[in-house]
Amino acid sequence: MTSMVLGKHGELTLPPEIRNRYGLKPDTPVRIVETQSGILVIPLTSEPASPQLAQELKDWQSVGETAWQAFGFEEEA
């Protein structure tokens, strides 16, 4: 787990290992999802996932819809 501090304008600087793992480059668009216990930052990129990340996502998705209920706080626009 990595801890960070928000900059004075609300910015976060992700560590290089996280940027590399998710293929994040300057100006990569992201989606912010509010949950009951925090926020998720989801990269919106067409870069292919690494095999390790693809497997982690597959494992996460396999837990089913009940797991997504824990992230049900997103407000409608």
C-alpha positions in Angstrom: 0.0 0.0 0.0 1.3 3.5 -0.9 0.4 6.6 1.0 0.4 10.0 -0.6 -0.4 13.6 0.2 -2.6 15.8 -2.0 -1.0 18.8 -3.5 -2.4 22.3 -2.9 -4.6 22.0 -6.1 -5.8 18.4 -5.3 -3.2 16.7 -7.4 -1.6 13.3 -6.7 1.7 12.1 -8.1 1.6 8.4 -8.6 4.9 6.5 -8.0 6.7 5.4 -11.2 6.0 1.7 -10.4 2.3 2.3 -10.4 2.4 4.4 -13.5 4.4 1.7 -15.3 2.1 -1.1 -14.1 -1.0 0.5 -15.5 0.6 2.1 -18.6 -0.1 5.7 -17.3 1.5 8.4 -19.3 1.1 12.2 -19.1 -2.4 13.2 -20.2 -3.9 9.7 -19.8 -7.6 10.2 -19.0 -9.0 8.5 -15.9 -12.4 7.9 -14.4 -13.0 8.6 -10.7 -15.5 6.4 -9.0 -16.8 7.2 -5.5 -17.4 4.2 -3.3 -18.8 3.7 0.2 -15.2 3.5 1.5 -13.1 5.6 -0.8 -12.4 6.3 -4.4 -11.2 4.3 -7.4 -9.1 5.7 -10.2 -9.6 3.9 -13.4 -7.3 4.5 -16.4 -9.2 5.0 -19.6 -6.6 3.8 -22.1 -6.4 1.5 -25.0 -3.0 0.2 -23.9 -3.1 -3.6 -23.4 -2.8 -4.8 -19.9 0.2 -6.8 -18.8 -0.5 -10.6 -18.4 -0.2 -10.2 -14.6 -2.7 -7.3 -14.5 -5.1 -9.0 -16.9 -5.1 -12.1 -14.5 -5.7 -9.9 -11.5 -8.7 -8.2 -13.2 -10.1 -11.6 -14.3 -9.8 -12.8 -10.6 -11.5 -9.6 -9.4 -14.3 -10.0 -11.9 -14.8 -13.6 -11.0 -16.1 -12.7 -7.5 -19.3 -11.6 -9.1 -21.9 -8.9 -8.8 -22.0 -9.1 -5.0 -18.5 -7.6 -4.8 -19.5 -4.6 -6.9 -22.3 -3.8 -4.3 -19.5 -2.6 -2.0 -18.7 0.1 -4.6 -22.2 1.3 -5.1 -21.8 5.0 -4.1 -21.4 6.6 -7.6 -23.8 9.5 -8.0 -25.8 9.9 -11.3 -24.7 12.9 -13.4 
